[in-house]
Amino acid sequence: MDVHYPPSGGARAALVLADSARFSTIVEERVRWLPEAAAYQPGAFFARELPPVRAVLAATGDLDLVVIDGYVDLDPHGRPGLGAHLHAETGTPVIGVAKTAFRTATHAIPVHRGAATRPLYVTAAGVPVDRAAALVAGMAGPYRLPDALRRVDALARANAVP
């Protein structure tokens, strides 16, 4: 799952569904457009992200796992990020896969994929973080970013409003 905020305003949330932990076969894609999005608030990114995430999840039903672009928690003491808030609301295990290091997220497990020298940073709620890191490492695709996350990023950034 990913959310994009175009310069013109609004938010576009995207979700890909897969039937295996490798995410090798995407069985469904969903996109939801919200014409208005909350302003970015430092330290409260989840407040901006949760409404579009809820919108794209609305008709999904129960999921075994959600993988988000971002952090589950923001520090080793458990300061909640987007993934922690989503896990608290849904009870669904959430894995956060961040592309950049967050200065206080010293607990995130770096995962190197493909020939990339820069790692992904993995956090989790409802699943042990070492298991989450192994799942991310084993996701389909030869690049730093797994294929499913590359696809959901492309869907979220697409120009057309659905």
Secondary structure, 3 states (H helix, E strand, C coil): CEEECCCCCCEEEEEEEECCCCCCCEEEEEEEEECCCCCCCCCCHHHHHHHHHHHHHCCCCCCCCEEEECCCECCCCCCECHHHHHHHHHCCCEEEEECCCCCCCCCCEEECCCCCCCCEEEEEECCCHHHHHHHHHHCCCCCCCCHHHHHHHHHHHCCCCC
